[in-house]
Amino acid sequence: MSAPSDEGRSRPRARNLRGEGERLRGDLIAAVGRLLEEGSGEDDGPSLRAVARAAGVTPQSVYLHFADKRELVGALFEERFTELAEELTAAVRSAGDEPRARLRALCMAYCSFAERSPGLYRVLFSNPTLPRQEPGRQRGMPALIVLDEAIRACMGEAPRQGPSSTTLCVWASMHGLVLLRRDRPNVSWPDLEGLVDEVLSAHVG
């Protein structure tokens, strides 16, 4: 009799050495990210059992780092939004000193992120599993603040608490552009850079 096939089974994960607990945490965050991008699970995301299976660990191992699924998904959003904020900040810094050029570079970096990682973008901005929190503690706020500061610099305004209405309109416009360009490819879309310029001209001047 032939041995049963291992196809379709998750391979057991190598046991962490002493001091490698953060590796397990990172593996779990990566696993829930992959499952969410693939659309796996119910409306509120994959189960902890599914995450453990994808990471190659036992379900009990998840609780070494996360009390529940909400906390695990929250850690994913914290990590990915931090990466996005860093990417936007780098784009601003590389664009020189002219405020409008810096803002344009930021907007192009945002759209590039969305087009480069469409699954991740949908998870971060269009997925109902985003943890509900009070506005001042939302995971994506650092990235929104980077955009708000760049817009206020163009308009000669000092930084303030909370994003301006102009910032929210620019963000909403970019969000709509990247999703519609992806979901409605049959439309004769102009080039993305031209569309971003149109958005900035309409809202920032």
N, C-alpha and C positions, 0 to 999 in steps of 0.2 A: 504494500500500500504506500502511495507517495505521501510525503509530508504535506500538511496543510499549507496553502499559500499565505504569505505575509502581505500580499497585495491589498491595499486599502486600509491596513492597520497602521496606527501611529507607532513609530519606533520608540522604544523606551528611552527616556532622556538620561544621559550620563549623570550619575550622582554628583552633586556639588562637593568640591573639596572644602575643608574648613576655611571660612572667610569668604566664600563665594555666594553668599546669600543674595547679593544684589544681582547676580547673574540670573537666578531664578525669577526674581522680580521683573527684570528686563525681558526675559523670555515670555512671561505671562502677558506683559503689556504688548509685546510684539504679536503674540498669538491672538489676543482679542482684537487688535488692530486689523490683522489679516481677515479674521472672520467677519468683522463689520464691513470691511471693504468688499468682501465677496457677497454680502447680503445674507450671511448665515444667521439663523436663529429667528426668534419671534420679533414682534415690533419693538420690543424693548431690548433687543440684542441677544447674542448667544448666551446659553446657560454657562455657569461656571464649570459644569462637567464637560461641556464641549470645549471650553477654553483649555481645561486641563488636558484633555485628549489631544488637542492641537499642539500643545506645548510638550507633550510626551511625559506628563507627570500624573500622579494620582490626584483626584479631586481634593483630598485633604491638604495637599501641598499648597493649594491656592491660599488657604487661610493662614499660612505662615506670614503672608504679606498683606492680604486684603480681607477686610471683614465681610464684604459682600460684593455683588456685581457692580453696584453703584460706585463703590470706592475704586474698583479696578478700572472701570470705564473713565472715571474722573482722573485717574492717574494717566491714562492714555491721552485724554484731552490736554491735561497740564503739559505733558511732554511735547506733544505735536504742536500745540499753539506756541509754546516757547520757541520751538524750532522755526516756526513761521515768522514770529516777531524778530528773531535774529536774522533771518533771510531778508526781511524788509529793511531792517536797520542797515545791513551791509549794503543793500542797493542804494540807500540814501547816501551813505558815506562815500560810495564810489562815484557818485554823480557830480562831485564838485561842490561849489558854494552857492550856486544860483538856486533859489528856492523852488522855482517852477521846474527846473531840470531835476531836482531831487525828488519832487512829488511825482513827476512823470516816471522816473526810474522805479520808484516804489510801486506805482500802479502796474507797471509792466511786470515787475517781479511777482506781484500778487497774481496777475493773470497767468504768468508762466507757471507758477506753483500749481494753480488750478488745472491747467492743461497737461502738465507733466504728471500729476498724481490725481487723476479724476476721482478714483475711488476714495482716496483719503480726503479729498476736498469735500465730497458729498458727506462723508462721515462727520467731518468737523462742522459743516455749515448747513446741511440739509437732512440730518438724521435725528429722529425723535429721541434717541438714547442720550442726547446731550443732557448732562445733569442740570436740573433746574436749581438755580441758586439766586440769591439776591443780586441785583445788577452790579454792585460794586465788587463782586467777587467772581464774576464770570471768567471762565478759563481763557477765553479769547481776548479779554480786555487789553493785555499788553500789546497785541498786534494792532488793535483798534486805536490805541493811544499813539502808536508810531505814525499811523495815517493821520490822526487828528493834529499832531504836532506839525507834520509836513504841510498840511492844508492851512493851518493858522499862520505858519511862517510865510506862506505865499500871500496871505491876506493882511499881513502886518499886525497880527493879533498875538497877544501874549498867551501862553498855555493856561488853560483853565481846567476846572474839575469837570470831567465828563465830556464826551464827544459832542461837537457842535452839530446843528441840523445839516450843515453843508457836508460835514464828514459822513454823516449817515446816508445822505443822498448819493455821494460819490461811491461809498461802499455798496449800497444797494444797486447802483447802476453797474458796477463791475461784476457783482454777483450775478445779476441778470444776464450780462453779456456772456460770461464764461459758460453758464448753464445753457442758455439758448443756442449758442454756437455749437455746443456739443449735442444737444438734443434735437436741434432742427438743422441738420447739415444741408438739407435741400434748399435752404434760403441762400440767396447770393450775398453772403456777408462780405463787406469791405474788409481790408486788412485790420488786424487787431490794434495796431498802433494808431491808425487813423480814428478808430472808434474811441480809444482811450483819450485821444486829443479832443474829440467832440465832447466827451463827458466832462473833461476838465474845463473846456471853454464855457460850457453851459453852467457849471456850478461854481467855478473858481474865478473865471474871467481870463 
